[in-house]
Amino acid sequence: MKILFIGDVVAKKGQEALQQYLPELKQKYKPQLTIVNGENIAENGKGINEKLYKWLLNLGADVVTLGNHAWDNREIYEFIETAHCLVRPINLPKTTAGQGIHYVKVNEVEVAIINALGSVFMGPNIDPFQYLPDVISEVRKRTSHIILDFHAETTSEKQAISWLLDGQVTAVFGTHTHVQTNDARILPKGTAFMSDVGMTGALNSIIGFKPSDVLKRFTTQLPHRLEPETTGPMMLSGVFIETENSTGLTKKIEPITISELRTATTNRRKFE
């Protein structure tokens, strides 16, 4: 199975990049399943609304994952319960609106897409190391094809969760930090891993936001509102994998970076 995962889409510039580059990626990789992280897709870079959720689906996303900033836009409460292809973090209280797992059929193979939060610097949530193994065990009774969007701050925690689940899930894709890491690989038991898939948005920015705003925070040590960068070139970050239909494990992983300055995917080694 061919699966395409697009990293955090940030604000208007991210929307523009996705609209321009996703058709190119679809043509090149011919994915059977496309997953997009949309927790920062709103124009102000915080959260998602129903209009943008439907726009993502119409553009070609099969599933939209979220993260800790999903709740920054209060509009999400108006549609999350009926948004069947929208996946919020699973390790939140059971009373939290929405779903933490979405199942999708790809031909005759069912795939489970799970979103989860890390525990370090991420605010209150259920410990993923204690919670996720039981969740995965239950999901595997239904399918061995499992994609985990692990939305976390530290690379070490993302690595740790991938080793904990190696051989139990198809892939662990890190999101949230918006900076693509150079560690895409297939772990010994067959799970694909990448600490952070990266972001889709303004290239000349700091994680999608105006550098001047971010620098004010660092240089003054005072709170300062961050505005998304709306000018200059744009970029798209993602990752592509191919899996074994019989086992749900990964046989190839390839990081993707496209920008207006470099209009082809990066010439990185493909791990097979």
N, C-alpha and C positions, 0 to 999 in steps of 0.2 A: 504494500500500500504506500502511496505517495502522500506525504503530509507537509503542508506549508504553515509555518507559524510566524506571524508578524508581531514585532515588539511594540511596546507602548506607543500608541498614536497620540501625539501631543498637539492639541488645539488646532487652529485653522491651517497652519502650515503642515501639520501632520495629515490632515484631511486631504490637502492638495497633493502631498507626496503619495499617499495611498491611492488616490484616484489616478494619478499619472503612472505609477510604477506597478501596481498590482496586475493590470492586464498583461504587462510584459512578463511578469513572473509566472502568471498562469500559462502563458504561451510556452515559456521555456521549460518549466518543470511539470506542467500538466498534473497538478495536485488533485487528488480525489477528496481531500479534506483540507479546508483552509480555516485557520483559527487566528483571530485578531484580538490583542489586548486593547480594550477601549476605555479604560478607567480615566484617562486624561484627555479624552477626545473633545470635550466641550470647548467652546471658543475661548474661555478663560483658563483652560488647561486643568479644570477640576471637574471630574465626574462625567456623566453621560446623561442624555435625555432620550426620550422615545424617538424623536425625529432622527437623531444621529444613529441610534441603534438600528432602526429600519433602513437607514441609508447604508450602513455597513453590510447588512444582509443583501440589499439590492446590488451593492458593488461586487459582491462575491464571497463575503465571509459566510461560513457555515455555522460558526460558533463564535461568540464574543465573550471573552473573559474580563474580569475586573480586578480589584485590589482594594487597598485600604482607603484610597481617595474616591471610591465609587459613591460614597455617601456625602461627599462635599456638595453635590448638586441634589437638592431636595426633590427635584422632579422625578428622581428614580423611584420614589415610593408610589408614584402614580401609575407605573406600568410594570414594575419588576415581577409582580406575581403572574402576569400573563405573557411575559417575554420568555418563551420556552427555550430560546437559543442563547440566553444570557446566563452566565455562570459567575456567581459571587463567591467570596472565600467560604469554604466549607467549615473551617474551624472557628465558627462564631456560634453564639447560642442558638438553639433550635428554634427559638421564637423570631430570629432574624428573618426578614422577608427575603423571598427569592430561593434559588436552589444552588447547591454547591457542586452538583454533578449534572452533566447533561449527556445523554446517550444519543448517538447518531448512527444510522445505518449507512455503510459504504458498501454498495453492492449487497452481498450477503453477510458482511462482517460488521459487527457492532463495535463502536468505539466509545469509550467513556472519557469525557473531558472533565477534569477536576481543577478547581482553583483553591489555593490555600495560602495563608499568611505565615511568614516566619515569626519567630518569637523575639528576636533581638531588635530593639528600638522600634517596634511596630505597634505598640499599644496593646491593650488587653485582647487576648484571644486564647483559644484552647491549645495547649502545647502540641504542636504538630508531630513531634517525635513520639508522643504517647498515643495520639489520636489517629494519625494517618495509617499506621500498619493495620489496624482493625478495619478501617474504611476500605483499604485496598483489598484486604482479605475477602470482604463481602462482595466487592465489585468483581473480583476475579471469579466468583461463582457464576457470574453472568458473561464476562468477557475478559480476555487476557490483553486486549488492546486498550491501554490506559495512558492518556497524556496528562501530565501534571504541570500546571502553570504555578510555580512556587514563587510567590510575590514576597520578596524578602530583601533586607538591607545588606547582609554580609555574605561575601563569597564563601566563607568557611561554612556557614550554616547551610547554604545551598548545596555545597559539596557533600556535607554530612547527610542531608536528607536523601540525596541521590544514591549514596553508598548504602544507606539503610534500606532503600527500596530497589536496589540493583537486582534485576532479574524478575522483579514483581510488577514493574510498570514498563511501558514502551519508552517513555521519555520523561525527563524532568527538565523543563525550560524555566530558567530564572528570569524574572521581570522585576521592575520597580526602580532600579538604580539608573536606567536609561543609558548606560555606557556599555557597549558591546564588549564582551570579554573574549580573549583569544584561547579558550580552553575547550572548545567543542570536541567531544570524544564519545566513544562507545565504551562503557564500563565492562569489566570482565564477564559479567553474566548477561550482557546484552541490552542494557538500558542506555539510551542516548542521553547525554548531559551537556548543558552549557550554562555557566554561572549567570550570565545575563545576555539575553537576546539583543538588547539595545533598544533604541527608540526610533520612532518615525516622526519627523518634524523638521524644525529649522536646523540646518547644519551649523551656521555661525551663531550658536547659542550655548548656554550652559544648561544641560538637560532639558532643552526646549524653551527656556525662558531667557529674557533679555540679560546679557552679561552684566550690564550696568546695575540692574536690580539685585542680582545675586552678589555682586561685589560689594554693594552697600551693606548687605547683611554681614559679610565677612570682615569688612574694614571698620565698621562702626560697632559691631556686636549688638546692634539694635534690630528689633523687628522691622521688616520692610516688605511691602506687598510685591509679589513677583508677577510680572506681566509676561505672557508668552511672546517670544520673538516672532514678528510678522514679516520681516524683510529678509532679503538675501536668499541664497540657495537652500534647497530642501534635501532631505535624505530619507531613506527607508532602511530599516534594519530588520532582519529576520533569520530564520533557519529552516532548512529543508531536510527531511528525513525520508528514508525508504525502509519499510518494515516487512517482516515475514508474516504472511497471513496465517500460517499454521501456528506460530508461537506468540505473535504480538511483539516480538523483540526487534531491535533495530539492526539493519545491516549496512546503512550508510547515513552519514550526517554531513551537512554542508552549510556553513554560515553564509549569510547574505548581507551585503551592504551595497546600496545604490545611492548616488547623489548626482546633482547637476554637474558636479566637477568630475565625477567618475561614473559614467553612464552604463557601466556593466558590473556584474557581480564581481566581488573581489576574487582574485586568483589565489584563493587559499586551498590548501590541501584538503581533499575529500577523505574523510575517515571511513573506511569500509572494512 
